[in-house]
């Protein structure tokens, strides 16, 4: 379902169902969640990349599995939704930077998978994005949370209500994609290597800070930041980094 490898402090999860365009299936969802849990506290991994084998990043939900949903009870559908939501939250809340290397189409749940990553690097010729749920009478409920957070309500409405499939250039112009590339995996590793040069402690604290501040009032955010500054200045990474900077190392 997935392949995992590590190189120079960078972890790589490859969705490995190319014959199914890497469509999400319960077993794949569990495999990704288990792998993420296993490396969350592994300090040998400073950055995580997620990409897909073959010509697609992720085509959304597996069609055969979607067909089974027609016969699911309300309780079964709720559990299935909870599992997908947990996957997205686990990636969104992963304490280290996560990069989506989008090598091809990312549709519906696949688009959601990309949106929960911190950075999205896309193949300038092959990547496509779209939320196709309303076309089949479905609601893009879970994925909408992260799209609205990323793009804002107005742009999210256009993508979610029209089901428009957009290309890499349009995704970049909207602010959904961060980098256009002719070789997304190579570009993702180059970008990850840049991130790896920074303090892991600082990366983790900064990522958590960004997520926390967005949910606070201005005053609460200021109070939170004061405490965070105080804590960060007592870390080993800060003291070593400051010494190196002052000594121009």
Secondary structure, DSSP 4 states (H G I P E B T S, - for coil): -EEEEEETTEEEEEE--GGGTT-B-HHHHHHHHHHHHHHTT-TT--EEEEEESTTEEE-SB-HHHHHHHTT--HHHHHHHHHHHHHHHHHHHT-SSEEEEEE-SEEETHHHHHHHTSSEEEEETTT-EEE--GGGGT---HHHHHHHHHHH-HHHHHHHHHH---EEHHHHHHHTS-SEEESSHHHHHHHHHHHHHTS-HHHHHHHHHHHHHHTTS-HHHHHHHHHHHHHHHTTSHHHHHHHHHHHTT-
